[in-house]
């Protein structure tokens, strides 16, 4: 029987997997929120809201709220809390968090990282938010999207600043953890379309990620997994150009079977089990199982990993994620 890591590699390389990869089983990180976050002194700066708790301000000065019953936190963008109100003044307003911590600051995190069996699973560093999300977290979605049209030079400069921060962060992760997988968040669309047309996305976002993902690949990272639980089928050629190995979060509106047919071998797809269809108070093992079986039937075993589309192991309604895992295990038993 293949290890979880070997089975994933066989799946994404078009080889001979002996079962379906079961959601996030091949990735290991070591903190509590998603069950797959690798904590570190850089991401530990600032505060982080808990589900249903009070809003909290992170190290960028962005205030986040996490209402009960929602998948994750989102920034507060009223007049009082918006960090960047004028893109032309970002240099006076936006200050990246510190990244130059001494070795002793990393020491409390190392035992959990060193305990990972890298033959069995990928040691996976979780990085969020991404470049686009950081922009709209600072200034709000509407101001951000308008900035690409009205102040493109300033948006390029802000993105360069965020990219340089990500590269400094990446250098520290590589130095202390030596991860062999990066799980990186950056949502690029709604359920119906991407937030930007491919040409605009290629101009503003692609160069940043070619630097970031290129740095990781040049420094020992084998696998880049990018989360965007959205429509982004029109951006897949650009994902390949960036160096993404697995797009996690691909919701069913992307026509995942068609993407697999067209791009399998260049990139793999992890998702097609939509939160919107199953993650609700009326869920049952039968209703979840039906969606799982539909997904694996239409997508097949190569270049595809059946998974909930949210960006980490878990679900809004307790038990849904585990129900998916149970169904995939049953399917694998039937295959064997």
C-alpha positions as CSV (number, residue, x, y, z in Angstrom):
1,X,0.0,0.0,0.0
2,X,1.3,3.4,-0.9
3,X,2.0,6.0,1.7
4,X,-0.3,9.1,1.7
5,X,2.5,11.1,0.1
6,X,3.2,8.5,-2.5
7,X,-0.4,8.1,-3.4
8,X,-0.8,11.8,-3.9
9,X,2.2,12.0,-6.1
10,X,0.9,9.1,-8.2
11,X,-2.4,10.9,-8.5
12,X,-1.1,14.2,-9.6
13,X,1.6,12.7,-11.9
14,X,-0.9,10.4,-13.8
15,X,0.7,7.3,-12.3
16,X,-0.9,4.4,-10.5
17,X,-2.6,5.5,-7.3
18,X,-4.0,2.7,-5.3
19,X,-6.9,4.8,-3.9
20,X,-8.4,8.3,-3.9
21,X,-6.4,10.8,-1.8
22,X,-8.7,11.5,1.1
23,X,-9.0,15.3,1.3
24,X,-6.1,16.8,3.3
25,X,-4.6,13.5,4.6
26,X,-1.3,14.0,2.7
27,X,-0.6,17.4,4.2
28,X,0.5,18.0,7.8
29,X,0.7,21.3,9.6
30,X,0.7,21.8,13.3
31,X,-1.6,24.4,14.8
32,X,-5.2,24.5,15.8
33,X,-7.5,26.8,13.7
34,X,-7.7,24.6,10.6
35,X,-5.7,21.6,11.8
36,X,-3.1,22.3,9.2
37,X,-1.4,25.6,10.1
38,X,2.2,25.5,10.8
39,X,2.6,28.2,13.5
40,X,5.6,30.5,13.5
41,X,6.6,33.8,15.2
42,X,5.8,35.9,12.1
43,X,2.2,34.8,11.7
44,X,1.8,34.8,15.5
45,X,2.0,38.6,15.6
46,X,-1.2,40.5,16.2
47,X,-4.5,39.0,17.2
48,X,-6.8,36.6,15.4
49,X,-10.6,36.3,16.0
50,X,-12.3,33.1,17.1
51,X,-15.7,32.0,15.6
52,X,-18.4,34.0,17.2
53,X,-16.0,36.0,19.2
54,X,-14.9,39.6,19.3
55,X,-13.2,41.3,16.3
56,X,-9.4,41.3,16.5
57,X,-6.6,43.4,14.8
58,X,-3.8,41.7,13.1
59,X,-0.1,42.8,12.6
60,X,-1.0,44.8,9.5
61,X,-3.5,46.8,11.5
62,X,-6.5,45.1,9.8
63,X,-9.5,44.3,12.0
64,X,-11.2,41.0,11.4
65,X,-14.5,39.6,12.5
66,X,-15.6,36.0,12.5
67,X,-19.4,35.7,12.9
68,X,-20.7,32.4,14.2
69,X,-21.8,30.0,11.4
70,X,-19.4,31.3,8.8
71,X,-16.4,29.5,7.3
72,X,-13.8,32.1,8.3
73,X,-12.9,35.6,9.3
74,X,-13.3,38.7,7.0
75,X,-11.9,42.2,7.4
76,X,-14.1,45.1,8.8
77,X,-14.1,47.9,6.3
78,X,-16.2,50.7,7.8
79,X,-14.7,54.2,8.0
80,X,-13.3,53.6,11.4
81,X,-11.5,50.3,10.6
82,X,-10.3,50.5,7.0
83,X,-6.5,50.7,7.0
84,X,-6.0,52.2,3.6
85,X,-8.4,54.9,2.5
86,X,-6.4,56.4,-0.4
87,X,-4.2,54.2,-2.6
88,X,-1.9,57.1,-3.4
89,X,-1.0,57.3,0.3
90,X,-0.3,53.6,0.9
91,X,3.4,54.3,1.7
92,X,2.4,56.4,4.7
93,X,-0.2,54.0,5.9
94,X,0.7,50.4,5.1
95,X,3.4,48.8,7.3
96,X,4.4,45.2,6.9
97,X,4.9,43.1,10.0
98,X,8.3,42.2,11.3
99,X,10.0,39.1,9.9
100,X,13.5,39.1,11.4
101,X,13.0,37.1,14.6
102,X,16.0,35.5,16.4
103,X,16.4,31.7,16.4
104,X,15.1,31.4,19.9
105,X,11.7,32.8,18.8
106,X,11.3,29.8,16.4
107,X,12.4,27.1,18.9
108,X,9.0,26.5,20.5
109,X,7.5,25.6,17.1
110,X,10.3,23.2,16.0
111,X,9.4,20.0,17.9
112,X,6.1,19.6,16.2
113,X,7.7,20.2,12.8
114,X,10.5,17.8,13.5
115,X,8.0,15.1,14.5
116,X,6.4,15.0,11.0
117,X,7.1,11.8,9.1
118,X,8.1,13.2,5.8
119,X,8.1,9.8,4.2
120,X,4.4,9.4,5.0
121,X,3.1,13.0,4.4
122,X,4.2,16.4,3.2
123,X,5.4,18.9,5.9
124,X,3.2,21.7,4.8
125,X,3.5,25.4,5.6
126,X,0.2,27.3,5.6
127,X,0.5,30.9,4.2
128,X,-2.4,33.3,4.2
129,X,-3.6,35.8,3.0
130,X,-2.2,36.0,-0.5
131,X,-1.2,39.0,-2.5
132,X,-4.7,39.9,-3.9
133,X,-6.4,39.3,-0.6
134,X,-3.9,41.4,1.3
135,X,-4.7,44.3,-1.1
136,X,-8.4,44.2,-0.5
137,X,-8.0,43.4,3.2
138,X,-6.2,46.7,3.5
139,X,-8.6,48.8,1.5
140,X,-11.8,47.0,0.8
141,X,-12.9,45.1,-2.3
142,X,-14.4,48.0,-4.2
143,X,-11.5,50.3,-3.6
144,X,-9.1,47.6,-4.5
145,X,-10.7,46.7,-7.8
146,X,-11.1,50.3,-8.8
147,X,-7.5,50.9,-8.0
148,X,-6.4,48.6,-10.8
149,X,-8.2,50.9,-13.2
150,X,-7.7,54.3,-11.7
151,X,-4.2,54.0,-10.1
152,X,-2.4,51.1,-11.8
153,X,1.1,52.4,-10.9
154,X,0.2,52.7,-7.2
155,X,-1.4,49.2,-7.2
156,X,1.8,47.8,-8.9
157,X,3.9,49.4,-6.2
158,X,1.7,48.1,-3.3
159,X,1.8,44.6,-4.8
160,X,5.6,44.8,-5.0
161,X,5.7,45.8,-1.3
162,X,3.5,42.9,-0.3
163,X,5.5,40.5,-2.5
164,X,8.7,41.6,-0.9
165,X,7.2,40.9,2.5
166,X,6.1,37.4,1.4
167,X,9.6,36.7,0.1
168,X,11.1,37.6,3.5
169,X,8.5,35.4,5.2
170,X,9.2,32.6,2.8
171,X,13.0,32.8,3.5
172,X,12.4,32.4,7.2
173,X,10.0,29.4,6.7
174,X,12.5,27.7,4.4
175,X,15.4,28.4,6.8
176,X,13.7,27.0,10.0
177,X,11.1,24.5,8.7
178,X,12.4,23.3,5.4
179,X,8.8,22.5,4.3
180,X,8.3,20.3,1.2
181,X,4.8,21.7,0.6
182,X,3.3,25.2,0.7
183,X,-0.5,25.6,1.1
184,X,-1.2,29.2,0.1
185,X,-4.5,31.0,0.3
186,X,-5.7,33.7,-2.1
187,X,-9.3,33.8,-3.3
188,X,-9.5,35.0,-6.9
189,X,-13.2,35.0,-7.7
190,X,-16.8,34.6,-6.8
191,X,-18.8,31.4,-7.5
192,X,-19.6,32.8,-11.0
193,X,-16.5,34.5,-12.3
194,X,-13.0,35.7,-11.4
195,X,-12.6,39.1,-9.8
196,X,-10.3,40.2,-12.6
197,X,-10.2,39.4,-16.3
198,X,-7.3,37.2,-17.2
199,X,-5.3,40.0,-18.9
200,X,-5.5,42.2,-15.8
201,X,-4.7,39.2,-13.5
202,X,-1.7,38.4,-15.7
203,X,-0.5,42.0,-15.4
204,X,-0.9,42.6,-11.7
205,X,-0.9,39.2,-9.9
206,X,1.0,36.7,-12.0
207,X,4.5,38.4,-11.7
208,X,4.2,38.4,-7.9
209,X,3.4,34.7,-7.7
210,X,6.1,33.7,-10.1
211,X,8.6,35.3,-7.7
212,X,7.0,33.8,-4.6
213,X,6.4,30.3,-5.8
214,X,9.6,30.4,-7.8
215,X,11.5,31.1,-4.6
216,X,9.9,28.2,-2.8
217,X,10.6,25.8,-5.6
218,X,14.2,27.0,-5.8
219,X,14.5,26.3,-2.0
220,X,13.4,22.7,-1.7
221,X,9.6,22.9,-1.8
222,X,8.3,20.1,-3.9
223,X,4.6,21.0,-4.1
224,X,2.6,24.3,-4.3
225,X,-1.0,23.9,-3.4
226,X,-3.0,27.1,-4.0
227,X,-6.5,27.6,-2.4
228,X,-9.1,29.7,-4.1
229,X,-12.7,28.4,-3.5
230,X,-14.2,30.2,-6.4
231,X,-14.7,30.2,-10.1
232,X,-11.2,30.5,-11.7
233,X,-11.3,28.2,-14.7
234,X,-10.3,31.1,-16.9
235,X,-7.1,31.6,-14.8
236,X,-5.9,28.0,-15.0
237,X,-3.3,28.6,-17.7
238,X,-1.9,31.4,-15.6
239,X,-1.9,29.2,-12.5
240,X,0.3,26.8,-14.4
241,X,2.6,29.6,-15.4
242,X,2.9,30.6,-11.7
243,X,4.1,27.1,-10.8
244,X,0.9,25.9,-9.0
245,X,0.8,22.1,-8.7
246,X,-2.6,21.7,-7.2
247,X,-5.6,24.1,-7.3
248,X,-7.5,23.5,-4.1
249,X,-11.0,24.8,-3.7
250,X,-12.2,24.4,-7.3
251,X,-16.0,24.5,-7.0
252,X,-18.2,22.6,-9.4
253,X,-19.1,25.7,-11.4
254,X,-15.6,25.4,-12.9
255,X,-16.6,22.2,-14.7
256,X,-13.7,20.3,-13.0
257,X,-13.9,17.2,-15.3
258,X,-13.4,19.4,-18.3
259,X,-10.4,21.1,-16.6
260,X,-8.9,17.7,-15.8
261,X,-9.3,16.6,-19.4
262,X,-7.7,19.9,-20.7
263,X,-5.0,20.5,-18.2
264,X,-4.3,17.2,-16.4
265,X,-0.6,16.6,-16.3
266,X,0.2,20.3,-16.0
267,X,-1.9,20.9,-12.8
268,X,-4.2,18.9,-10.6
269,X,-7.5,19.8,-9.0
270,X,-8.6,19.4,-5.3
271,X,-12.3,20.0,-4.5
272,X,-15.5,19.7,-6.5
273,X,-17.4,18.9,-3.3
274,X,-19.0,22.3,-2.7
275,X,-19.6,23.6,0.8
276,X,-22.7,25.4,-0.5
277,X,-24.3,22.0,-1.3
278,X,-23.5,20.0,1.8
279,X,-22.3,22.2,4.6
280,X,-25.6,23.1,6.2
281,X,-27.7,22.2,9.2
282,X,-29.7,19.6,7.3
283,X,-26.7,17.5,6.3
284,X,-26.8,13.7,6.6
285,X,-24.3,11.0,5.8
286,X,-26.4,10.0,2.9
287,X,-26.7,13.5,1.4
288,X,-22.9,14.1,1.8
289,X,-22.1,10.7,0.5
290,X,-24.1,11.2,-2.7
291,X,-22.2,14.4,-3.5
292,X,-18.9,12.7,-2.8
293,X,-19.7,9.8,-5.1
294,X,-20.9,12.1,-7.9
295,X,-17.6,14.0,-7.7
296,X,-15.3,11.0,-7.9
297,X,-17.4,9.5,-10.7
298,X,-17.2,12.6,-12.9
299,X,-13.6,13.5,-12.1
300,X,-11.8,10.1,-11.9
301,X,-8.6,9.2,-10.1
302,X,-6.0,11.0,-12.0
303,X,-5.2,14.7,-11.4
304,X,-8.0,15.0,-9.0
305,X,-8.3,14.9,-5.2
306,X,-11.9,14.7,-3.7
307,X,-12.2,17.4,-1.0
308,X,-14.4,19.9,0.6
309,X,-13.9,23.2,-1.2
310,X,-13.1,25.3,1.9
311,X,-9.5,26.1,2.6
312,X,-8.6,23.6,5.3
313,X,-9.8,20.5,7.0
314,X,-13.0,21.1,8.7
315,X,-16.5,22.5,8.1
316,X,-18.9,25.1,9.3
317,X,-21.4,22.5,10.6
318,X,-19.7,19.9,12.8
319,X,-19.4,16.4,11.2
320,X,-19.6,17.4,7.6
321,X,-15.9,17.1,6.9
322,X,-15.7,13.8,8.7
323,X,-18.7,12.5,6.7
324,X,-16.8,13.3,3.5
325,X,-13.7,11.4,4.8
326,X,-15.9,8.4,5.8
327,X,-17.4,8.2,2.3
328,X,-14.1,8.4,0.6
329,X,-12.7,5.7,2.8
330,X,-15.7,3.5,1.9
331,X,-15.2,4.2,-1.8
332,X,-11.5,3.2,-1.4
333,X,-12.5,0.0,0.3
334,X,-14.8,-0.8,-2.5
335,X,-12.1,-0.1,-5.1
336,X,-9.6,-2.3,-3.3
